[in-house]
Amino acid sequence: MSEGGNASVIPFPNEEDGDDPRARLVRTNAHEVARMAEAIVFASAGPVSEKQLAARLPDGVDVTATMLELQRIYAVRGVNLVRVGEGWAFRTAGDLAFLMSRDTVQQKKLSRAALEVLAIIAYHQPVTRAEIEEIRGVETSKGTLDTLLETEWVRMRGRRKTPGRPVTYGTTDAFLDHFSLEELRDLPGIEELKGAGLLSSRMPANFAIPLPPVDSDALTEDEDPLTDLDLEDLGLLTPKVTED
């Protein structure tokens, strides 16, 4: 670059910087840091949390401010930077989604029972199978829950601190991502769900939206974390083989 150019010049390393390229970049400007964050999110297969970004960006960077600025920049582009739960990801702009329709893989349509159970889990999490059945007023088959677990929209959170220690269920970041929600507080109202055909008009009156919604990751006071033994019992972990 000739003298008088407008491009930012990354300085050569000095004794303080050592060989760390991140330290050299932070000596330039916020634009370079934003480029780093942009590259990290773009290369990731899934949403990247701000904690993960902070671990890879130079020390002292305001990660939230950086991501909000990137989100502003991408707001008018063909891809948008969106918040997904506690993370960030690039997604096709909503008004251009029709361009991708030909390449979209048609997912298996969920049954009415599965949709109702998914809605109950989303709004009442953490919730047990017995609590789901109490709200619906009918028995919920294991197959319905297995189907939702296979979609990766629902996960086993922990075990309720009650007799029998039933498993509690909650939604995942994949659920938020699929339905274009930043957080659980963005869930639509009950009437909106009914109007969209996602809930039966016969849903009982005690199906309400708990406020505020529970955090998607943190366990509540009445939940215990799932242990390796729990995972083995649930068939989610191969039992360890002990040698004599």
DRENTI-179832 format. One record per residue (C-alpha): residue number from 1; y, z, x; residue in three letters. Coordinates in Angstrom, 1 decimal, decimal comma, padded with zeros to 4 digits. Layout:
residues N
+-----+--------+--------+--------+------+
|  nr |      Y |      Z |      X | rest |
+-----+--------+--------+--------+------+
| NUM |      Y |      Z |      X |  ALA |
...
+-----+--------+--------+--------+------+
***
This chain:
residues 244
+-----+--------+--------+--------+------+
|  nr |      Y |      Z |      X | rest |
+-----+--------+--------+--------+------+
|   1 |  000,0 |  000,0 |  000,0 |  MET |
|   2 |  003,4 | -001,0 |  001,5 |  SER |
|   3 |  006,1 |  001,5 |  001,9 |  GLU |
|   4 |  008,0 |  002,2 | -001,3 |  GLY |
|   5 |  005,0 |  001,7 | -003,6 |  GLY |
|   6 |  004,6 |  003,9 | -006,6 |  ASN |
|   7 |  000,9 |  004,8 | -006,2 |  ALA |
|   8 |  000,0 |  008,4 | -005,5 |  SER |
|   9 | -001,4 |  008,8 | -002,0 |  VAL |
|  10 | -004,2 |  011,3 | -001,5 |  ILE |
|  11 | -003,4 |  013,3 |  001,7 |  PRO |
|  12 | -005,7 |  013,5 |  004,6 |  PHE |
|  13 | -007,7 |  016,8 |  004,8 |  PRO |
|  14 | -006,2 |  019,7 |  006,7 |  ASN |
|  15 | -007,5 |  023,0 |  007,9 |  GLU |
|  16 | -007,1 |  024,6 |  004,5 |  GLU |
|  17 | -008,8 |  021,7 |  002,6 |  ASP |
|  18 | -011,8 |  021,4 |  004,9 |  GLY |
|  19 | -014,0 |  018,5 |  003,8 |  ASP |
|  20 | -013,8 |  019,3 |  000,1 |  ASP |
|  21 | -012,4 |  016,2 | -001,7 |  PRO |
|  22 | -011,6 |  018,2 | -004,8 |  ARG |
|  23 | -009,2 |  020,4 | -002,8 |  ALA |
|  24 | -007,4 |  017,3 | -001,5 |  ARG |
|  25 | -007,2 |  015,8 | -005,0 |  LEU |
|  26 | -005,6 |  018,9 | -006,5 |  VAL |
|  27 | -002,8 |  018,5 | -003,9 |  ARG |
|  28 | -001,8 |  015,3 | -005,6 |  THR |
|  29 | -001,0 |  015,7 | -009,3 |  ASN |
|  30 | -002,4 |  016,4 | -012,8 |  ALA |
|  31 | -003,1 |  012,7 | -013,3 |  HIS |
|  32 | -005,8 |  012,8 | -010,6 |  GLU |
|  33 | -007,3 |  015,9 | -012,1 |  VAL |
|  34 | -007,4 |  014,2 | -015,5 |  ALA |
|  35 | -009,2 |  011,2 | -013,9 |  ARG |
|  36 | -011,8 |  013,6 | -012,4 |  MET |
|  37 | -012,4 |  015,2 | -015,8 |  ALA |
|  38 | -012,5 |  011,8 | -017,4 |  GLU |
|  39 | -015,2 |  010,7 | -015,0 |  ALA |
|  40 | -017,3 |  013,8 | -015,5 |  ILE |
|  41 | -017,4 |  013,4 | -019,3 |  VAL |
|  42 | -017,9 |  009,7 | -019,2 |  PHE |
|  43 | -020,9 |  010,0 | -016,9 |  ALA |
|  44 | -022,5 |  012,8 | -019,0 |  SER |
|  45 | -025,3 |  012,0 | -021,5 |  ALA |
|  46 | -024,1 |  014,8 | -023,8 |  GLY |
|  47 | -021,0 |  016,9 | -024,5 |  PRO |
|  48 | -019,6 |  018,7 | -021,4 |  VAL |
|  49 | -018,4 |  022,3 | -021,9 |  SER |
|  50 | -015,1 |  023,5 | -020,4 |  GLU |
|  51 | -017,1 |  026,0 | -018,4 |  LYS |
|  52 | -019,0 |  023,1 | -016,8 |  GLN |
|  53 | -015,8 |  021,2 | -016,2 |  LEU |
|  54 | -014,2 |  024,2 | -014,6 |  ALA |
|  55 | -017,1 |  024,5 | -012,2 |  ALA |
|  56 | -016,6 |  021,0 | -011,0 |  ARG |
|  57 | -012,9 |  020,6 | -011,0 |  LEU |
|  58 | -010,6 |  022,2 | -008,4 |  PRO |
|  59 | -009,9 |  025,9 | -008,6 |  ASP |
|  60 | -006,9 |  026,8 | -010,8 |  GLY |
|  61 | -007,0 |  023,8 | -013,0 |  VAL |
|  62 | -006,0 |  024,4 | -016,7 |  ASP |
|  63 | -009,1 |  022,7 | -018,1 |  VAL |
|  64 | -008,1 |  023,1 | -021,8 |  THR |
|  65 | -004,6 |  021,5 | -021,2 |  ALA |
|  66 | -006,2 |  018,7 | -019,1 |  THR |
|  67 | -008,7 |  017,8 | -021,9 |  MET |
|  68 | -006,0 |  018,0 | -024,6 |  LEU |
|  69 | -003,9 |  015,6 | -022,6 |  GLU |
|  70 | -006,8 |  013,2 | -022,2 |  LEU |
|  71 | -007,6 |  013,5 | -025,9 |  GLN |
|  72 | -004,0 |  012,5 | -026,7 |  ARG |
|  73 | -004,2 |  009,5 | -024,4 |  ILE |
|  74 | -007,5 |  008,3 | -025,9 |  TYR |
|  75 | -006,4 |  008,9 | -029,5 |  ALA |
|  76 | -005,1 |  005,3 | -029,8 |  VAL |
|  77 | -008,0 |  003,6 | -027,9 |  ARG |
|  78 | -011,3 |  002,1 | -028,9 |  GLY |
|  79 | -013,1 |  005,3 | -027,8 |  VAL |
|  80 | -011,8 |  008,8 | -028,5 |  ASN |
|  81 | -012,3 |  012,0 | -026,6 |  LEU |
|  82 | -013,5 |  014,5 | -029,2 |  VAL |
|  83 | -014,4 |  018,2 | -029,1 |  ARG |
|  84 | -018,0 |  018,9 | -030,0 |  VAL |
|  85 | -018,6 |  022,6 | -030,4 |  GLY |
|  86 | -017,7 |  024,1 | -027,0 |  GLU |
|  87 | -017,8 |  020,7 | -025,3 |  GLY |
|  88 | -016,1 |  017,4 | -024,9 |  TRP |
|  89 | -017,5 |  013,8 | -025,3 |  ALA |
|  90 | -016,4 |  010,3 | -025,7 |  PHE |
|  91 | -017,1 |  008,6 | -029,1 |  ARG |
|  92 | -016,3 |  005,3 | -030,7 |  THR |
|  93 | -013,1 |  005,5 | -032,7 |  ALA |
|  94 | -013,9 |  006,2 | -036,4 |  GLY |
|  95 | -012,1 |  003,1 | -037,7 |  ASP |
|  96 | -014,2 |  000,9 | -035,4 |  LEU |
|  97 | -017,6 |  002,3 | -036,2 |  ALA |
|  98 | -018,5 | -000,7 | -038,3 |  PHE |
|  99 | -018,6 | -002,8 | -035,1 |  LEU |
| 100 | -021,6 | -000,8 | -033,9 |  MET |
| 101 | -023,5 | -000,9 | -037,2 |  SER |
| 102 | -025,8 | -003,7 | -036,1 |  ARG |
| 103 | -027,0 | -001,7 | -033,1 |  ASP |
| 104 | -027,4 |  001,6 | -035,0 |  THR |
| 105 | -031,0 |  002,8 | -035,3 |  VAL |
| 106 | -031,7 |  003,7 | -038,9 |  GLN |
| 107 | -032,8 |  007,4 | -039,0 |  GLN |
| 108 | -035,5 |  008,6 | -041,2 |  LYS |
| 109 | -033,9 |  009,7 | -044,5 |  LYS |
| 110 | -034,1 |  013,4 | -045,1 |  LEU |
| 111 | -035,6 |  014,6 | -048,4 |  SER |
| 112 | -033,4 |  016,5 | -050,9 |  ARG |
| 113 | -035,2 |  019,7 | -050,0 |  ALA |
| 114 | -034,4 |  019,1 | -046,3 |  ALA |
| 115 | -030,8 |  018,4 | -047,0 |  LEU |
| 116 | -030,5 |  021,6 | -049,1 |  GLU |
| 117 | -032,1 |  023,6 | -046,3 |  VAL |
| 118 | -029,9 |  022,1 | -043,7 |  LEU |
| 119 | -026,8 |  022,9 | -045,8 |  ALA |
| 120 | -028,0 |  026,5 | -046,3 |  ILE |
| 121 | -028,6 |  026,9 | -042,5 |  ILE |
| 122 | -025,2 |  025,4 | -041,7 |  ALA |
| 123 | -023,3 |  027,7 | -044,0 |  TYR |
| 124 | -025,3 |  030,9 | -043,8 |  HIS |
| 125 | -026,5 |  031,0 | -040,2 |  GLN |
| 126 | -028,1 |  033,0 | -038,8 |  PRO |
| 127 | -030,6 |  032,8 | -041,7 |  VAL |
| 128 | -034,3 |  033,4 | -042,0 |  THR |
| 129 | -036,9 |  031,3 | -044,0 |  ARG |
| 130 | -037,1 |  034,1 | -046,6 |  ALA |
| 131 | -033,3 |  034,1 | -047,0 |  GLU |
| 132 | -033,3 |  030,4 | -047,4 |  ILE |
| 133 | -035,9 |  030,7 | -050,1 |  GLU |
| 134 | -033,9 |  033,4 | -051,9 |  GLU |
| 135 | -030,9 |  031,2 | -052,0 |  ILE |
| 136 | -032,7 |  028,1 | -053,1 |  ARG |
| 137 | -034,9 |  030,0 | -055,6 |  GLY |
| 138 | -038,0 |  028,0 | -054,5 |  VAL |
| 139 | -040,5 |  028,2 | -051,6 |  GLU |
| 140 | -039,5 |  026,3 | -048,4 |  THR |
| 141 | -042,4 |  024,6 | -046,7 |  SER |
| 142 | -042,9 |  024,8 | -042,9 |  LYS |
| 143 | -042,9 |  021,0 | -042,8 |  GLY |
| 144 | -039,3 |  020,9 | -044,1 |  THR |
| 145 | -038,1 |  023,3 | -041,3 |  LEU |
| 146 | -040,2 |  021,4 | -038,7 |  ASP |
| 147 | -038,5 |  018,1 | -039,8 |  THR |
| 148 | -035,1 |  019,7 | -039,3 |  LEU |
| 149 | -036,1 |  021,0 | -035,9 |  LEU |
| 150 | -037,3 |  017,6 | -034,9 |  GLU |
| 151 | -033,9 |  016,1 | -035,7 |  THR |
| 152 | -032,4 |  018,6 | -033,2 |  GLU |
| 153 | -029,8 |  019,5 | -035,7 |  TRP |
| 154 | -031,4 |  023,0 | -036,3 |  VAL |
| 155 | -032,7 |  025,4 | -033,8 |  ARG |
| 156 | -034,4 |  028,8 | -033,7 |  MET |
| 157 | -031,7 |  031,3 | -032,7 |  ARG |
| 158 | -033,6 |  034,6 | -032,4 |  GLY |
| 159 | -035,4 |  037,2 | -034,4 |  ARG |
| 160 | -033,9 |  039,4 | -037,1 |  ARG |
| 161 | -034,0 |  043,2 | -036,3 |  LYS |
| 162 | -035,9 |  043,9 | -039,5 |  THR |
| 163 | -039,6 |  044,6 | -040,2 |  PRO |
| 164 | -041,7 |  041,6 | -039,3 |  GLY |
| 165 | -038,9 |  040,3 | -037,0 |  ARG |
| 166 | -038,5 |  037,0 | -038,8 |  PRO |
| 167 | -037,1 |  034,0 | -036,9 |  VAL |
| 168 | -033,5 |  033,2 | -037,5 |  THR |
| 169 | -032,2 |  029,6 | -037,7 |  TYR |
| 170 | -028,9 |  028,0 | -036,9 |  GLY |
| 171 | -027,3 |  024,6 | -036,2 |  THR |
| 172 | -026,8 |  022,9 | -032,8 |  THR |
| 173 | -024,1 |  021,0 | -031,1 |  ASP |
| 174 | -026,1 |  017,8 | -031,9 |  ALA |
| 175 | -025,5 |  018,7 | -035,6 |  PHE |
| 176 | -021,7 |  019,0 | -035,0 |  LEU |
| 177 | -021,8 |  015,8 | -033,0 |  ASP |
| 178 | -023,7 |  013,8 | -035,7 |  HIS |
| 179 | -021,4 |  014,9 | -038,5 |  PHE |
| 180 | -018,2 |  014,5 | -036,4 |  SER |
| 181 | -017,3 |  018,2 | -036,6 |  LEU |
| 182 | -015,5 |  020,1 | -033,8 |  GLU |
| 183 | -016,7 |  023,5 | -035,0 |  GLU |
| 184 | -018,4 |  025,1 | -038,0 |  LEU |
| 185 | -015,0 |  025,8 | -039,6 |  ARG |
| 186 | -014,7 |  022,1 | -040,2 |  ASP |
| 187 | -017,7 |  022,0 | -042,6 |  LEU |
| 188 | -016,7 |  020,6 | -045,9 |  PRO |
| 189 | -016,5 |  022,7 | -049,1 |  GLY |
| 190 | -019,3 |  023,1 | -051,5 |  ILE |
| 191 | -017,8 |  020,7 | -054,1 |  GLU |
| 192 | -017,4 |  018,0 | -051,5 |  GLU |
| 193 | -021,1 |  018,4 | -050,5 |  LEU |
| 194 | -022,1 |  018,1 | -054,2 |  LYS |
| 195 | -019,9 |  015,1 | -054,7 |  GLY |
| 196 | -021,5 |  013,4 | -051,7 |  ALA |
| 197 | -024,9 |  014,0 | -053,1 |  GLY |
| 198 | -025,9 |  016,3 | -050,3 |  LEU |
| 199 | -026,5 |  019,3 | -052,6 |  LEU |
| 200 | -028,1 |  019,6 | -056,0 |  SER |
| 201 | -025,8 |  020,7 | -058,8 |  SER |
| 202 | -028,4 |  023,3 | -059,5 |  ARG |
| 203 | -027,7 |  025,3 | -056,4 |  MET |
| 204 | -027,5 |  029,0 | -057,2 |  PRO |
| 205 | -024,2 |  030,8 | -057,4 |  ALA |
| 206 | -024,9 |  032,9 | -054,4 |  ASN |
| 207 | -024,8 |  029,8 | -052,2 |  PHE |
| 208 | -021,3 |  030,5 | -050,7 |  ALA |
| 209 | -019,5 |  029,8 | -047,5 |  ILE |
| 210 | -019,4 |  032,9 | -045,2 |  PRO |
| 211 | -016,1 |  033,4 | -043,5 |  LEU |
| 212 | -015,6 |  033,2 | -040,7 |  PRO |
| 213 | -018,6 |  031,1 | -039,7 |  PRO |
| 214 | -020,8 |  032,5 | -037,0 |  VAL |
| 215 | -020,5 |  031,2 | -033,5 |  ASP |
| 216 | -023,1 |  028,5 | -032,9 |  SER |
| 217 | -024,4 |  030,2 | -029,7 |  ASP |
| 218 | -023,8 |  033,9 | -029,7 |  ALA |
| 219 | -026,4 |  036,2 | -031,3 |  LEU |
| 220 | -025,2 |  038,6 | -033,9 |  THR |
| 221 | -025,7 |  042,4 | -033,8 |  GLU |
| 222 | -028,8 |  042,1 | -036,1 |  ASP |
| 223 | -030,5 |  039,5 | -033,9 |  GLU |
| 224 | -032,7 |  039,8 | -030,9 |  ASP |
| 225 | -033,0 |  037,0 | -028,4 |  PRO |
| 226 | -036,3 |  035,0 | -028,3 |  LEU |
| 227 | -038,5 |  036,1 | -025,4 |  THR |
| 228 | -041,1 |  034,0 | -023,6 |  ASP |
| 229 | -043,7 |  035,9 | -025,7 |  LEU |
| 230 | -041,9 |  034,9 | -028,9 |  ASP |
| 231 | -041,8 |  031,2 | -027,7 |  LEU |
| 232 | -045,5 |  031,3 | -027,0 |  GLU |
| 233 | -046,3 |  032,8 | -030,5 |  ASP |
| 234 | -044,1 |  030,0 | -032,0 |  LEU |
| 235 | -045,9 |  027,3 | -030,0 |  GLY |
| 236 | -042,7 |  026,4 | -028,1 |  LEU |
| 237 | -044,0 |  027,6 | -024,7 |  LEU |
| 238 | -047,3 |  027,0 | -023,0 |  THR |
| 239 | -049,0 |  030,4 | -022,4 |  PRO |
| 240 | -049,2 |  031,3 | -018,7 |  LYS |
| 241 | -052,6 |  031,2 | -017,1 |  VAL |
| 242 | -053,5 |  034,3 | -015,2 |  THR |
| 243 | -055,9 |  034,2 | -012,3 |  GLU |
| 244 | -058,6 |  036,8 | -011,9 |  ASP |
+-----+--------+--------+--------+------+
***
